[in-house]
Amino acid sequence: MRTHAILRAVSNKTKTMKNTATNRFSTRVSIGLLGLSSAVIVCGSVLPAASSRVVADGYQDQINALNAQNSSTRNLVSGLQAQAASYQDAINQLQGQINGLQSSIDANNAQQAQLQQQIADAQKQIDQERAYLASDVKSMYVDGTPSTLEVLATSKNLSDFVDKQEYRTTVQNKLQDTLKKIAALQKELTTKKAQVDQLLSEEKDQQNQLAGAQAQQASLLSMNQGQQAAYNAQIQANSSQISKLRAAQAAANATLGSHVTAGDPGHGGYPSKWANAAQDSVVDNWGMYNRECVSYAAWKVYQTYGYMPYWGGRGNANQWPGDARSAGIATGSTPRANSVAIWNVGAFGHAMWVEAVNGDGSIYVSQYNYDYQGHYSEMYVSAAKAASFTYIYFN
């Protein structure tokens, strides 16, 4: 029957889906919350050929990881949603088959009842025919069934005897034919009923199998929906952690300086092709992403001195002092105007352009990405903090 083919297809599909769901569940990315790190500011660049992005600060590194995990998890959720739709489709198809079988079962139940009634009616007819024939025989032979000699003795002549014998034979044959006919009908009805009984049994078995397959699909769907809920909860938790990291970044930045201002509306002369593009969407002339601290510092060096080494791919802010020394460029701990200040903390450090040095040892700097949004800003840095920086003297 077509139902068997459907059951086999559903069974195979169920096994495949179950394995997929299990594998997906067992290889699920563990997306635990990242703890807040110490307050740091870092800045970096990338080598475009290697497509390895260096994030702007330590918090950004964590946020990027969380965003990447969320993106991966959303892809998993999308896959689960498609799988859930497939489960639901299988459940709907199975329900359609169950409903179809139920209609057939109902019809066969009705036929079974009809056949049972016909068998009962046939038996009633047999009983009636026997009663009629018994009455006929009794009316002919009051004393019961006579013997051949008795019939001959009571016959008027031989012709009368023959007539009585023929009539007797006819009555007997009629009785036998009637009983055979009704017995054959009973047998036919009983055979049909047995066939219907067998069909009903098979259909009920098939219905039970379909119900079992449907229950299995429903279980897979429930597990799928549970996975979706878990993934969505992780996405929500990561999003919450990202908000906390952004707040921590703002607090960390506040420790570096004070009175941060947008400063020069020309953004320190930073080219508009980089300043107006989305952060990290363009690579500058030195292999660094736009609107990062190192990209701005590289531009200021080039703008001021007419040259800037190509440090793309190894241009994290905390790498600059070593890169400079390797290139024969002087470094030191004394702040100078028109030098690059490197705050060597965190994973990547932070680069600033020293605009001026004040008499009290504090400095005034310009920079990009201090606000963690890829914006230009200026600020004063205290003498104590400025003394902890490494300075690169490109002149």
C-alpha positions as MATLAB code, in Angstrom:
seq = 'MRTHAILRAVSNKTKTMKNTATNRFSTRVSIGLLGLSSAVIVCGSVLPAASSRVVADGYQDQINALNAQNSSTRNLVSGLQAQAASYQDAINQLQGQINGLQSSIDANNAQQAQLQQQIADAQKQIDQERAYLASDVKSMYVDGTPSTLEVLATSKNLSDFVDKQEYRTTVQNKLQDTLKKIAALQKELTTKKAQVDQLLSEEKDQQNQLAGAQAQQASLLSMNQGQQAAYNAQIQANSSQISKLRAAQAAANATLGSHVTAGDPGHGGYPSKWANAAQDSVVDNWGMYNRECVSYAAWKVYQTYGYMPYWGGRGNANQWPGDARSAGIATGSTPRANSVAIWNVGAFGHAMWVEAVNGDGSIYVSQYNYDYQGHYSEMYVSAAKAASFTYIYFN';
ca = [
       0.000    0.000    0.000;
       1.016    3.611   -0.500;
       1.019    4.057    3.249;
       3.938    1.621    3.632;
       6.016    3.640    1.168;
       5.203    6.812    3.052;
       6.135    5.200    6.342;
       9.490    4.090    4.917;
      10.167    7.560    3.534;
       9.208    9.200    6.802;
      11.327    6.732    8.768;
      14.381    7.424    6.605;
      13.764   11.145    6.801;
      13.322   10.945   10.555;
      16.604    9.079   10.994;
      18.432   11.627    8.841;
      16.874   14.571   10.652;
      17.472   13.035   14.047;
      21.146   12.445   13.248;
      21.439   15.981   11.914;
      19.757   17.427   14.969;
      21.943   15.316   17.276;
      25.120   16.283   15.455;
      24.100   19.899   15.431;
      23.358   19.704   19.129;
      26.580   17.877   20.014;
      28.748   20.268   17.994;
      26.954   23.331   19.222;
      29.252   26.233   19.899;
      29.600   26.941   23.565;
      28.838   30.603   23.861;
      29.506   31.392   27.481;
      29.653   34.951   28.612;
      33.006   36.634   28.387;
      34.054   38.265   31.626;
      34.942   41.913   31.750;
      38.654   42.452   31.381;
      40.742   45.116   33.037;
      40.273   48.633   31.722;
      42.541   48.911   28.667;
      42.637   50.742   25.381;
      44.275   49.127   22.385;
      44.500   49.943   18.725;
      45.690   48.084   15.670;
      45.695   47.517   11.934;
      45.559   44.679    9.429;
      47.340   43.231    6.473;
      44.693   43.243    3.713;
      46.248   40.331    1.859;
      45.846   38.108    4.910;
      42.426   39.563    5.749;
      43.304   39.523    9.455;
      41.603   42.359   11.232;
      43.265   43.891   14.264;
      40.608   45.418   16.458;
      40.709   48.888   17.921;
      40.841   47.905   21.555;
      40.734   44.974   23.962;
      37.037   45.393   24.562;
      36.447   45.434   20.834;
      38.271   42.123   20.605;
      35.800   40.601   23.054;
      32.851   42.293   21.376;
      33.946   41.041   17.972;
      34.176   37.522   19.380;
      30.685   37.822   20.847;
      29.317   39.257   17.616;
      30.942   36.444   15.657;
      29.441   33.907   18.021;
      26.033   35.555   17.693;
      26.317   35.491   13.918;
      27.263   31.818   13.977;
      24.459   31.070   16.407;
      21.922   32.944   14.300;
      22.969   30.774   11.359;
      22.379   27.717   13.524;
      18.971   29.066   14.526;
      18.098   29.648   10.863;
      19.095   26.077   10.081;
      17.034   24.809   12.995;
      14.051   26.833   11.850;
      14.276   25.274    8.392;
      14.621   21.860    9.999;
      11.646   22.580   12.261;
       9.573   23.461    9.204;
      10.561   20.115    7.681;
       9.539   18.308   10.875;
       6.218   20.131   10.891;
       5.668   19.294    7.237;
       6.306   15.609    7.996;
       3.888   15.796   10.935;
       1.231   17.346    8.690;
       1.718   14.697    6.010;
       1.500   11.928    8.573;
      -1.643   13.448   10.011;
      -3.140   13.519    6.527;
      -2.354    9.823    6.130;
      -3.780    9.072    9.563;
      -6.961   10.937    8.675;
      -7.201    9.072    5.361;
      -6.796    5.729    7.079;
      -9.382    6.699    9.646;
     -11.871    7.430    6.877;
     -11.142    4.026    5.346;
     -11.428    2.368    8.756;
     -14.781    4.049    9.345;
     -16.032    2.853    5.937;
     -14.818   -0.692    6.565;
     -16.367   -0.693   10.002;
     -19.666    0.231    8.377;
     -19.205   -2.526    5.775;
     -18.309   -4.978    8.530;
     -21.517   -4.131   10.375;
     -23.514   -4.446    7.149;
     -22.044   -7.863    6.368;
     -22.739   -9.022    9.898;
     -26.347   -7.954    9.473;
     -26.572   -9.740    6.114;
     -25.207  -12.940    7.698;
     -27.793  -12.648   10.450;
     -30.513  -12.042    7.843;
     -29.351  -15.111    5.867;
     -29.526  -17.249    8.973;
     -33.005  -15.933    9.639;
     -33.990  -16.796    6.068;
     -32.625  -20.338    6.506;
     -34.691  -20.743    9.617;
     -37.788  -19.440    7.821;
     -37.259  -21.693    4.793;
     -36.896  -24.703    7.020;
     -40.092  -23.775    8.823;
     -41.997  -23.349    5.552;
     -40.744  -26.660    4.151;
     -41.491  -28.481    7.378;
     -45.023  -27.127    7.267;
     -45.465  -28.266    3.654;
     -44.210  -31.780    4.409;
     -46.361  -32.006    7.487;
     -49.493  -31.004    5.563;
     -48.759  -33.687    2.988;
     -47.769  -36.393    5.412;
     -49.651  -36.019    8.633;
     -48.120  -39.121   10.116;
     -44.614  -38.081    9.280;
     -42.468  -39.092    6.389;
     -43.956  -42.303    4.872;
     -41.949  -45.137    3.519;
     -42.027  -46.118   -0.160;
     -44.330  -49.105    0.616;
     -46.684  -46.845    2.550;
     -46.846  -44.424   -0.332;
     -47.466  -47.266   -2.755;
     -50.202  -48.718   -0.540;
     -52.001  -45.398   -0.273;
     -51.697  -44.632   -3.964;
     -54.748  -45.170   -6.151;
     -52.678  -46.490   -8.965;
     -49.144  -46.581  -10.243;
     -49.441  -43.146  -11.809;
     -50.542  -41.682   -8.508;
     -47.595  -43.397   -6.812;
     -45.166  -41.913   -9.361;
     -46.682  -38.475   -8.893;
     -46.310  -38.694   -5.128;
     -42.727  -39.850   -5.423;
     -41.850  -37.066   -7.821;
     -43.482  -34.503   -5.603;
     -41.641  -35.847   -2.621;
     -38.377  -35.714   -4.486;
     -39.119  -32.180   -5.679;
     -39.828  -31.048   -2.129;
     -36.603  -32.643   -0.930;
     -34.591  -31.105   -3.781;
     -36.164  -27.729   -3.129;
     -35.221  -27.986    0.509;
     -31.651  -28.988   -0.367;
     -31.291  -26.265   -3.035;
     -32.637  -23.626   -0.699;
     -30.341  -24.673    2.105;
     -27.339  -24.830   -0.270;
     -28.154  -21.410   -1.672;
     -28.446  -19.808    1.725;
     -25.383  -21.681    3.010;
     -23.384  -20.429    0.010;
     -24.570  -16.912    0.732;
     -23.532  -17.291    4.345;
     -20.119  -18.558    3.285;
     -19.683  -15.683    0.842;
     -20.693  -13.145    3.462;
     -18.429  -14.752    6.043;
     -15.499  -14.645    3.590;
     -16.137  -10.992    2.827;
     -16.376  -10.203    6.511;
     -13.096  -11.998    7.172;
     -11.486   -9.940    4.402;
     -12.859   -6.737    5.874;
     -11.701   -7.824    9.333;
      -8.184   -8.437    7.979;
      -8.187   -5.100    6.149;
      -9.329   -3.327    9.288;
      -6.554   -4.978   11.295;
      -3.930   -3.931    8.731;
      -5.250   -0.400    8.564;
      -5.212   -0.047   12.314;
      -1.631   -1.345   12.394;
      -0.659    1.184    9.737;
      -2.421    3.920   11.634;
      -0.507    2.983   14.779;
       2.768    3.072   12.839;
       1.908    6.472   11.420;
       1.004    7.712   14.879;
       4.360    6.437   16.154;
       6.234    8.181   13.330;
       4.252   11.337   13.995;
       5.133   11.179   17.701;
       8.813   10.796   16.754;
       8.618   13.822   14.461;
       6.897   15.786   17.213;
       9.687   14.799   19.630;
      12.339   15.976   17.157;
      10.419   19.199   16.637;
      10.258   19.733   20.396;
      14.008   19.109   20.720;
      14.618   21.457   17.794;
      12.540   24.187   19.409;
      14.417   23.662   22.665;
      17.716   24.144   20.826;
      16.385   27.298   19.200;
      15.350   28.640   22.592;
      18.798   27.861   24.044;
      20.576   29.528   21.119;
      18.330   32.580   21.302;
      18.993   32.826   25.030;
      22.732   32.740   24.340;
      22.381   35.416   21.682;
      20.480   37.575   24.143;
      23.082   36.961   26.862;
      25.904   37.864   24.453;
      24.085   41.017   23.406;
      23.741   41.965   27.056;
      27.448   41.302   27.585;
      28.299   43.453   24.573;
      26.418   46.343   26.180;
      28.398   45.835   29.387;
      31.659   45.778   27.433;
      30.769   49.030   25.687;
      30.052   50.642   29.041;
      33.337   49.311   30.434;
      35.177   50.678   27.389;
      33.756   54.132   27.991;
      34.840   53.919   31.625;
      38.318   52.751   30.611;
      38.736   55.566   28.125;
      37.818   58.068   30.816;
      40.936   57.056   32.781;
      43.283   58.170   30.004;
      42.489   61.848   29.845;
      39.973   64.532   30.596;
      37.953   67.155   28.781;
      37.740   65.140   25.588;
      36.577   67.300   22.710;
      35.810   66.827   19.045;
      38.478   69.447   18.399;
      39.506   70.278   14.860;
      36.471   69.946   12.540;
      38.939   68.946    9.850;
      39.883   65.903   11.910;
      43.543   66.830   12.012;
      43.641   66.786    8.229;
      42.773   63.086    8.062;
      41.707   62.501    4.426;
      37.949   62.607    3.874;
      38.046   59.413    1.779;
      38.968   57.612    4.989;
      37.219   59.848    7.501;
      33.851   59.669    5.735;
      33.895   55.935    5.075;
      32.506   53.443    7.576;
      35.089   52.419   10.145;
      37.316   49.535    9.043;
      35.787   49.520    5.557;
      38.848   51.006    3.787;
      42.576   50.250    4.009;
      44.891   53.249    4.055;
      48.211   53.673    2.261;
      50.070   51.870    5.057;
      47.959   48.734    5.250;
      45.825   49.870    8.176;
      42.060   50.121    8.464;
      40.529   53.571    8.359;
      39.427   55.528   11.439;
      41.671   53.477   13.707;
      44.217   55.120   16.006;
      47.216   53.762   14.080;
      45.819   54.822   10.692;
      45.424   58.387   11.967;
      48.895   58.380   13.575;
      50.437   57.099   10.322;
      48.688   59.886    8.408;
      49.965   62.543   10.817;
      53.526   61.252   10.449;
      53.198   61.366    6.655;
      51.516   64.769    6.739;
      54.202   66.218    8.989;
      57.372   64.540    7.734;
      56.475   63.371    4.235;
      57.072   59.680    4.860;
      55.668   56.761    6.857;
      56.975   53.184    6.851;
      54.573   50.514    5.632;
      53.654   48.655    8.804;
      50.473   46.997    7.575;
      49.850   43.629    9.139;
      52.309   44.330   11.961;
      51.033   47.748   12.809;
      49.329   47.212   16.156;
      49.957   50.239   18.326;
      52.023   48.273   20.845;
      54.191   46.989   17.968;
      55.134   50.437   16.764;
      58.041   51.064   19.190;
      59.724   47.810   18.130;
      58.985   48.465   14.464;
      60.464   51.945   14.807;
      63.642   50.704   16.461;
      64.016   48.053   13.745;
      63.740   50.829   11.164;
      66.298   52.991   12.974;
      63.690   55.465   14.220;
      64.305   56.829   17.712;
      61.997   56.176   20.637;
      61.958   57.447   24.200;
      59.926   58.323   27.274;
      60.040   62.112   26.913;
      57.004   63.649   25.235;
      57.642   65.882   22.240;
      55.283   67.762   20.008;
      54.775   66.089   16.615;
      55.700   62.657   17.981;
      53.538   59.562   18.292;
      52.598   58.539   21.838;
      52.023   54.827   22.417;
      50.076   53.674   25.443;
      51.371   50.115   25.713;
      48.536   48.399   27.538;
      46.145   45.619   26.667;
      46.442   43.370   23.679;
      47.099   46.031   21.030;
      47.872   49.371   22.674;
      46.689   52.830   21.635;
      48.392   55.411   19.404;
      48.031   59.219   19.746;
      49.527   62.205   17.962;
      51.172   64.681   20.340;
      49.968   68.144   19.403;
      51.657   69.980   22.243;
      53.611   69.495   25.480;
      52.710   71.724   28.406;
      55.020   73.134   31.047;
      53.637   70.853   33.730;
      54.471   67.766   31.673;
      50.911   67.137   30.523;
      50.317   66.730   26.817;
      47.592   67.579   24.362;
      46.859   64.860   21.829;
      44.669   64.193   18.807;
      43.504   60.700   17.977;
      40.986   58.418   16.346;
      38.777   55.794   17.948;
      39.203   56.982   21.532;
      35.411   56.910   21.845;
      35.308   53.367   20.491;
      33.114   54.551   17.631;
      35.875   55.419   15.157;
      35.574   59.193   15.728;
      38.221   61.883   15.828;
      38.866   63.602   19.179;
      41.352   65.703   21.141;
      42.164   65.776   24.861;
      44.643   66.595   27.595;
      46.597   63.797   29.230;
      48.023   64.308   32.713;
      51.767   64.418   33.257;
      51.637   61.226   35.320;
      49.867   59.340   32.580;
      52.006   60.900   29.836;
      55.140   59.693   31.621;
      54.009   56.096   31.132;
      53.879   56.402   27.344;
      56.531   55.457   24.789;
      57.175   58.142   22.207;
      58.356   57.647   18.626;
      60.335   60.497   17.109;
      60.020   60.392   13.334;
      61.937   63.665   12.779;
];
